[in-house]
Amino acid sequence: MTRTLIIGGSVAGLVAALAFADLGHDVTVLERDANEAPDTVDQAHGDWQRPTVPQLHHSHAFGSLGTNLLRDRLPGVYQALVAAGAREIELGKAMPPTLADKTPHPDDAELRMLGSRRTTFELVLRQEALRKPGVSLRRGETVRGLTVADRGPTRVTGVVTKDGRTIEADLVIDASGRRSQGHEWLREHGLAEPELVAHSADITYYTRYYRALGQRPVGPLNRGFGAGGLWDHYTGVMFLGDNNTFAISFGILPDDTELKQMRSEDVFTAVVRATPLLAPWVAPEASVPISPVHAMAGLDNSLKLYGQDAQPVPGFLPVADAVCTTNPAFGRGVSLAIAHVLGLADLVREHPEPDAEQAALAAGLAGRTFRPWFEDAVRNDAGRARLWRATVAGQQLPPLPPDVLTFGTVAEAAATDEVVWRRLVRTMMSLDNPAGLYEDEEIRLRVKQAVAGSPPPFPAPDRATLVDIVRRAAG
């Protein structure tokens, strides 16, 4: 029986445990966090401290790619999430109210999502993984390095823990996330390591959770899974969650000192109330807050892939955030993690020997899975940050060339053009390659026609107004 070690017990590691156990592997998950998981979703939301998962208490979008894979490949997990209170969202039946033509389309069946807090999603996933025969989880295990075969072909043979113990394995999967030290562990043995390319996402997030007091939406759901907009100096999105909860997140420039005061609950509430699309959700009769304001910074878009002349090391398979991270605003992380892990399991089923061929195939899979989304995130983040910096500085950027599309302009057009809406949603849900959206001539023409001379359907306060509101709320 193949012994598989998985470094990291968050979403990617737990999905890997389920997938590789289905291959007949004996799977051990090494989880750095020593805290025991809570029993209920409400306890998880309030009490579960996961220092190794900095995004645990922030908004999440569980997009169509990942949702469809769970339904098809891990139906027990999907059903357990729904039983735990996750919302099943059909985007084709939740089109923006500003669209005139809501005629169903055959492809709408793919546009599924789950509305859930990350804590609920991860708790259910852990519970299901630990019920799986052949899966064990060891808490409080910190990996500090790898072991490598000292004879025969070079390959990884296990890990070294913080206290100096060696744990042997036939296959080591690195699911330790954005802070993975895998490239350093390879370097210590003089082995080829992937090349890192990174660009700052240039954004800081502030998030607060609420529990709705009624069952019906109190405002327009222009994004199906919630409501939100991207404006000229900030972004704000409401995400529907499980068990009648929702989260509101704002994104600003990391050095926007005026809006950084949103860390205060009073200021955060004032900004929500000043944003017309979101204000109805925090009315006293609509909801009550169930969390403090959480902040998350230091985010980047990163990609770690082997160059053409480098030979990937057999027996060591990085997955998900250990390979690629993108701005969480795009809501792709969990979907891409699930797709990568399940794709890797399929690859290992066809090529079970941890040899050079398997390693090379795995490296190719990583490139195909992540590169398009990494490049899309870098391009869109750069354009968005440039606009925000100009607004904060009181400057006006020159208009973009007519053949250049941005996420913001496409999103604006999607509010009134159903063709653009479907194409944008399929890209946001990671179902279609982003290049196909931005390079499509029909989409360019439709976007140009939709935004020409039309006011934004969901406006927000200008910079001076919002800064004044923040200062007043801060006292």
N, C-alpha and C positions, 0 to 999 in steps of 0.2 A: 504494500500500500504506500502511495506517495505521501510523504510528510511535508505539509505546507505550513510555513510560518507567515503570519500576516502582522506587520508592524502597524499598529493603529486600529482602534476599535470604534471609529466614527462611521459615517455613512459608507464610504468606499470600502473600508475594511470589513464591515458587516455584510455588505452585498457580496464581496469577494468570498467571505466565509460560506455563505449560502451557495454561491455558484460553484465553488471548488469542492464543497462537500457533495454536491450533486454529481461531480465527476468521480466520486469515490475516494477523494483525498481525505487523509486524517489532518484536520485543520486546527491549528492553535492560533488564537488572536492574542497578541501581546499589547495590552492597553496601558499606556503610561499613567493615566488617571487612576488613583487608588480608591476613589470614592465609589461606593456601591450605588447602583442605579435605584431611583425611587420606584414605588409600586404603581402610582397613578399618574395620569397626564397632568393633573393640576399640581401635584407635588413636583413633577419634573419642571413645570413652568416656574414655580416659586423657589424651589430648594436645590435644584440640580446645578452644582457648580462644576463646570468643565473647563479648567484653565487651558487645556490643549485644544479647545474648540472656541476661538474668540468670537465667532459669528453665531454662537448657539442662541443668543437672545436677540437676534436681529431678524428682520423680515426675510421670508423665503418664498420663492415662487417655484413650485414643483411642476415644471413644465410638461408639455405633451410628450416629448421624447422619453423622458424618464417614467412618466405615468403610464404610457403605453407599454413600455418594457416591463414594468412591474405587473401590469394586468396579464401580459402574455407569458412572461417567463417566471415570475415569482407571485403567482396569484394568491398564495396564502398570506403573503405580506400585504398585498393590496387589500384583501378582504379584512385583515386585522386592522389596517389603518382606518378603513371606513367604519368598522365596528367601534373603534376608539373615538370616533367623532369627526374624522376628516371629511371635508365636503367634496363631493363629486361635482365638478364644474364642467359643463359643456359650453365651450366658447361660442360655437355656432348658434346657440340659443341665448347667448348673452352679448349680442352685438351692441356697440355704442348706440345710445338713443339718438344721436345726431345723424345716423345713417338712414336714408330714406328707403333703400332696398334691402330687406332682410330675408330675401328668398333663400331657403336652405340650399346647400351645395353638397354634392356627393362626398367631397373630401372632409366635410365638417366632422365626420365621425372620428377623425384622427385628432381633432382639436379638443382633447380632454386635459383636465388638470385636477390636482388635489389641492384643496385649501387646508393648510395645516401649519401649526407652529413647528419650528425645527425641533424643539424639545419633544413634542408628541411624536413626530416622525422618527426621531432617533431612538426614543424609548421603545416604540413598537418594533422597530427593526432589530434592536438588541434582543428583545424578548423572543422574537421569531427565530433569530439566529441561534440562540441558546437552546431552543427546543429541537434544533436540527441534529439528528444523529451524526456523530463524527466531528462536531464543532465544540471546542472548549475556549474559554476566555480567561486569561490570567491578568488580573488587575495589578497596578503598581509595578509594571515591568517596563523599565526604560532601556532602550537599545542604544549602545554606544559605538557599535562597529559591526563588521562582518567577518566571517571566517571564510577562507579560500582554500581550495584543494592544493595540497603541497606536492602532489604527484599527478601525472596524467594531464588531460586537458584542463585549462584554467576555468574554474567555475566557482560560484559562491556556494558554500556548504552549510551556512548557518549564521547565527548572530552572536555577538558578545553583549551581555547586559551591563548595566551600570555598576553592579557589584562584582564584575569579572567572570561571571558564569558564561559558559558556552552552551548554546542550544542548537543542536544539529537539525538540518532539514534538507530535503531534496529540492525545495523551491522556496524562495523568500520573496514575498510581495510587500513592497513598500507603500503603505497607505497612510503614512504619517503626516500627510497634508502639506500645506504651503511652507512649513518650517522644516521640511525634510532635510536631513543631513546625508542622504544617500550618496550624493556626488563626492562629499568629503570622505566618506567611508571607502569608496572606490579608490580615491586618490591615495589614501593611506597605504594601499596595497600596490600602488603603481599601475592601476588598471585604468582603462579608458573611461572617461566620464562624459556625460552629455554636456553640450554647450548651452549655457544659460543666456537668454535674451530677456531683458526686463525693462519695462517702462512704467513710471508711476501712473496710477489711475487718476491722480490729482483730485481726490474727493475724500471727504469725511462724512460719515453717516451718523444720524441721531434717530433712535427708534423708541417708540413707546407702544405698549399693548393695552387693549381695551376689551371689555366684554359688552356686547350689544344687549340692550334691554328689550328689544323686540326681535322678531324673526324676519322682517322685511327690510330690504335696503332703504336707507334714509336719504340717499343721494344717488346721482347717476353713476353707473358702473361703466365707465368708458373704456376699461381694459378687460372686462369680462370677469377676471379673477379679482378685480378691485377697481380703484379709481386713482388716476394720477396724471401728472404732467411734467414736462421738462421746459423750464422757462429760461430767461436770459441771464439769471444769476443764481438759481437754485432749482432743485427738483423735489417733488413731494409725491409719495405714492401710498395709498391705502391697500393693504393685502388682506383678503378674507382668510380666516384661520379656521381651526377646528372648534367644535363645541361653542359656536356663536361668538367666537373671539375674532378680533382683527388687530392688525398692527398698522401704524403710520410711521413712515420713515422719510426723513429729509436728507438731501445730499447737498453739500456746499463745498467750496474750495477749502483745502486744509488751512490756508492762511487768511481766510475771511474772518477777521477778528470780530467784526460786528455781529455776524450770525452765529459765531461759536457759542454765544450765550444761550443757545438752545439746549445746552446741557441742563439748564434750570427748567424745572417742570412748568413754572409760570410762563417763562419765555416760550417754551415749546408749545404750550397751549395757545398762547397768543398768535404764534405763527400759523397753527392749524386754523384758528378762527379767521385769520386774515386771508386764507387761501380758499376762495369760494367753492372749489370742487370738493374740498375736504371738510369744511366747516360743519356741515350738517351732522357728520359722524360723531362729533364730540359735544353736541348739544346735551344739556343735563338730562333731558328726557330720552336721549338716544343711547347713551353708553356711560360706563364708568371705567376709569383707568385701573389696570391691574398690574402695573409694573412701574418702576422708575424709568427715567430716560437713559437709554444705553447709548454709548458712543463707540465708534469703531473707526480707526484711522490707520495710516501706514500701508495702504492697499496698493498693489501694483498688478500689472498684467505681465505674467512671466511664462516662459516656455523653455523647457529643458529637453532637447533632442540631440541625438548623436549626429555628427557631421558625416559626410559621405565617406570619408576615409577612416572613420573610427569603427571599431568592432565592439558592439554591445557585449556585456559580460553575461554569459549563461548563468541561469539559476537565480537571477535577481531581476524582478519585474516591478518597476515603479508604476503607480496608477494614480489617476485623478489629479488632485492638487499637487501631488509630488512631481507631476509632469508639467501641469499647466494651471495657472490661475488667471481669472479675468475679473474685471470689475463686477462685484455682486449685483450692481444695478441691473445687469442684463439677465439675471435670474437663470443662468445656464449651468451653474456649478454642479448641482446634484444630478441633473439630467445627463450631463457629459460624463460625470463619474460613473453613473449606472451603465451608460452605453459602453464606456471604455472597459469596465470590469467584466461585463457580460461578453463583450467582444473578445477579451483576453481569454476568458474561460472557453469560448468556442475554439479559439486558436490552440489552446493547450489540449483540448479534446482531440483535435486533428494531429497535433504534433506534441505528444506527451513527453518526449525526452528533453530535459533541460540542456540542450546543446546549442551550438552556434546558430543553427538554422532557426530554432525556436526564438532565440534572442533577437536575431535579425528581423524575423517576422513581427515580433512584438514591437520593435522599434518603428517599423513601418506603420503598424496599426496606430501607434501613438501619434505619429505625424499626421495621418489622415484624420484622426479623431479631433485633434486640437488645433492644428495650425490655422484653418480658416476662421475659427472663432477668436483665436488670439489676435490675428491680424485685424479682424473687424473691430474688436474691442480697442486696440491701440489707435486705430484711425478715428473712431467715434469719440473716444475720450479726449484725444488731442483737439479735435474740433470743438467739442463742448467746453473744455477748459479754456480755450482761446476766447470763445464768446464770453464766458463768465468773467474772465480777467478784464476784458475790455469794458464790460458793464460796470464792474466794481471800480475801475479807474475812470469812469465817466467818458469813455471813448466809444466810437462807433466803428465797427469793422466794415471794410468794403464788402459789397455783395459778392457772393460766391459765383463762379462761372455757371452758366445755365445748365451745363451738362454734369454738374457735381451735386450729388444728393447727400444729405446728412440724415442721421436717425431722427433728429428733431423735425425736419421738414417732411419726412415721410410719415412720421407719427401725426403731424398736423393734418396732412392730406387724408390719412386713414380715417379721420373722424367724419369725413363726408363722402368718401369714395370707397364703395364696398370692395372693389377689385384691389385697391391699394391696401385696404384693411386686411383682407385675407392673406395677401402676400407678406405683409409685415408680420402678421400673427404667426404664420408658418415659420418665418425666420426667427422671431422672438422665442418660439417654442422649440427651436433647434431641429425642426423637421426639414428645412431647406437650407442649402448653403447660402450664406449672406451675400456672396458675390452675385448670385443670380438676381437678387433684389435690386442692388444699387447699379447694376450694369444693364438692366432691362430698359429698352427704349420706350416701351409702352408705359412702364411705371414712371419714368422720367416725365413723359408728357402729361400723364394723369396728375402727378404731383404738382407740376407747374400750373395746370389749370385749376386745381383744387385750392391752392394757396394764393393765387393771384388776386390781390385786392380784397381778400376776405379776412375779417378779424379772426383771431384765434377763437375756437369754439369754447375753450375753457381758460379764461384769462386768469392772471395772478397779479398781485400788487407789484408796482415798479420798485426799483432799488431804493429810492429815497423814502417811499412810503413804508416799505418793510423795515428798513433800518430804524425809522422813527418808532414803529410799533415795538420793535425789539428793545429799544432804549427805554421806552415807557414801561414795558413789562418788567424790565430788569431794575426799575427804580432809579 
